[in-house]
């Protein structure tokens, strides 16, 4: 049975950070950010083990929005307000994926950030926004984040939010041409009684 997502599209805001749906009109700005950060992201991002044609930007957006409408994913751009420009600037991307309903009610959160904005606290706040939305609006029970053990900046994100370390998953995802181990971090709704944003002050 299919499930529709009445809460999508959704835009979330906290201070100068905005999470908004990825749009076809983002092509030029998004692509420029990806080209600029290609080397920075290559070590961490999932790849396809079987070589094939990569989807176009239009195809990617269409696929992600289809998943969002069917309550399987939440594809957000991470944008940051800049007083020098009229609209928030794309600084990265955050996707809630593998949303599972039924008896699990769980999801995974993945993200990337422009190298020029790394270490500015943007990603922890973006994850906090998405996490509160998943628990409060979607009614999910568990959120996990999977990180390569050597990805120190990303490990700092889950540390700031007090995620629980559940150990290593061997050869969990295909990264940059090989199967790579990941550490799994998770939190349940019962562990986040006062919301994710409150945890930033407690653990950060």
C-alpha positions in Angstrom: 0.0 0.0 0.0 1.4 3.4 -0.9 1.8 6.2 1.5 1.5 9.9 0.6 3.4 12.6 2.4 1.2 15.5 3.5 4.2 17.2 5.1 6.1 17.5 1.8 7.3 19.9 0.5 8.6 21.3 3.8 11.0 24.2 4.5 12.7 24.4 7.9 14.6 27.4 9.3 16.9 28.1 12.2 18.6 31.5 12.4 20.5 31.9 9.1 20.1 28.3 8.1 17.4 27.1 5.7 16.5 23.5 4.7 14.4 23.6 1.6 13.5 21.1 -1.2 16.0 20.6 -4.0 14.5 22.2 -7.1 15.3 21.9 -10.8 16.1 25.6 -10.8 19.1 24.9 -8.5 21.0 23.2 -11.3 23.6 25.9 -11.9 24.3 26.8 -8.3 24.2 23.2 -7.1 26.5 21.9 -9.9 29.0 24.7 -9.3 29.2 23.7 -5.6 29.6 20.1 -6.5 32.4 20.9 -9.0 34.1 23.1 -6.5 34.0 20.4 -3.8 34.7 17.3 -6.0 38.0 16.4 -4.3 36.7 17.2 -0.8 33.6 15.0 -1.2 35.1 12.0 -3.1 36.5 10.3 0.0 33.1 10.2 1.7 30.3 9.9 -0.7 28.6 6.7 -1.8 29.3 5.5 -5.4 27.7 2.8 -7.6 29.7 -0.4 -7.6 28.4 -1.2 -11.1 29.5 1.3 -13.7 26.6 2.9 -15.5 25.3 6.3 -16.7 24.9 8.8 -13.9 21.4 10.4 -13.8 21.2 14.0 -15.0 20.4 16.7 -12.4 16.8 16.8 -13.7 16.4 13.1 -13.3 17.9 13.2 -9.8 15.5 15.9 -8.7 12.6 14.1 -10.2 13.5 10.9 -8.5 14.1 12.5 -5.1 10.8 14.4 -5.2 9.0 11.2 -6.2 10.5 9.5 -3.1 9.5 12.5 -1.0 5.9 12.4 -2.2 5.7 8.7 -1.4 7.2 9.2 2.1 10.5 7.4 1.4 12.9 10.3 1.6 13.3 14.0 2.4 15.7 15.7 0.0 16.8 19.1 1.3 19.3 21.7 0.2 21.2 23.3 3.1 21.1 27.0 2.4 22.6 29.9 4.4 21.4 33.5 4.4 24.0 36.0 3.2 23.3 39.7 3.6 25.2 40.3 0.4 22.8 38.4 -1.8 19.1 38.3 -2.2 18.4 34.7 -1.4 20.1 32.0 0.8 23.1 30.5 -0.8 23.4 26.7 -1.3 26.0 25.4 1.2 25.3 21.7 1.0 22.7 19.1 1.0 20.9 16.9 3.6 18.8 13.9 2.7 16.7 11.8 5.0 16.6 8.4 3.3 15.6 4.8 3.8 12.5 5.9 5.7 10.9 2.7 7.0 7.4 2.6 8.4 5.5 -0.3 10.0 7.2 -1.7 13.2 10.5 0.0 12.5 9.6 3.7 11.9 13.2 4.6 11.3 15.4 6.6 8.8 19.0 7.5 8.0 20.4 11.0 7.6 23.2 11.8 5.2 24.7 15.2 4.2 27.5 17.1 2.6 28.8 20.6 3.1 30.9 23.0 1.0 34.5 22.8 2.2 34.6 26.6 2.7 31.8 26.4 5.3 33.0 23.3 7.1 33.5 23.7 10.9 31.0 26.6 11.1 28.4 24.6 12.9 26.0 24.5 9.9 25.7 20.7 9.6 24.9 20.0 13.3 22.1 22.6 13.2 20.8 21.2 9.9 20.8 17.7 11.3 19.0 19.0 14.4 16.3 20.7 12.3 15.8 17.5 10.2 15.9 15.3 13.3 13.2 17.2 15.1 11.0 17.2 11.9 11.4 13.4 11.6 10.4 12.8 15.2 7.7 15.4 15.6 6.1 15.6 12.2 6.7 12.2 10.7 6.4 10.4 14.1 9.5 8.2 13.5 11.1 6.3 16.3 14.8 6.0 15.3 17.3 8.0 13.3 20.8 6.8 12.3 23.8 8.4 10.7 26.5 6.2 9.1 30.0 7.7 8.9 33.4 6.4 7.8 35.7 6.0 10.8 38.3 8.4 9.4 35.8 11.2 8.7 36.7 13.4 11.7 34.5 16.4 10.7 31.4 14.2 10.3 32.2 12.4 13.6 32.2 15.8 15.3 28.6 16.4 14.0 27.2 13.4 15.8 29.3 14.1 18.8 27.8 17.6 19.1 24.3 16.1 19.0 25.0 13.3 21.4 24.3 10.4 19.1 25.0 6.9 20.5 27.8 5.0 18.8 26.5 1.5 17.8 29.8 0.2 16.4 31.3 -0.6 13.0 29.4 -2.0 10.0 32.0 -3.8 7.9 32.0 -2.9 4.2 28.7 -1.1 4.6 28.7 1.3 1.6 30.6 1.5 -1.7 32.8 4.7 -1.5 35.1 5.9 -4.2 35.5 2.6 -5.9 35.7 0.2 -2.9 33.5 -1.2 -0.1 34.1 0.9 3.0 33.5 0.3 6.7 31.2 2.7 8.5 30.4 3.5 12.1 26.7 3.7 12.9 25.3 6.3 15.3 21.7 6.4 16.4 19.1 8.1 18.6 15.5 7.2 19.4 12.7 9.5 20.1 12.8 8.5 23.8 16.4 9.7 24.0 15.6 13.2 22.6 13.0 14.3 25.0 13.6 18.0 24.6 14.4 18.1 20.9 17.6 18.0 18.9 18.3 21.7 19.0 18.4 21.6 22.8 21.1 18.8 22.5 23.4 21.2 20.7 23.9 23.2 23.8 24.2 20.1 26.0 26.7 18.2 23.9 28.4 20.8 21.7 
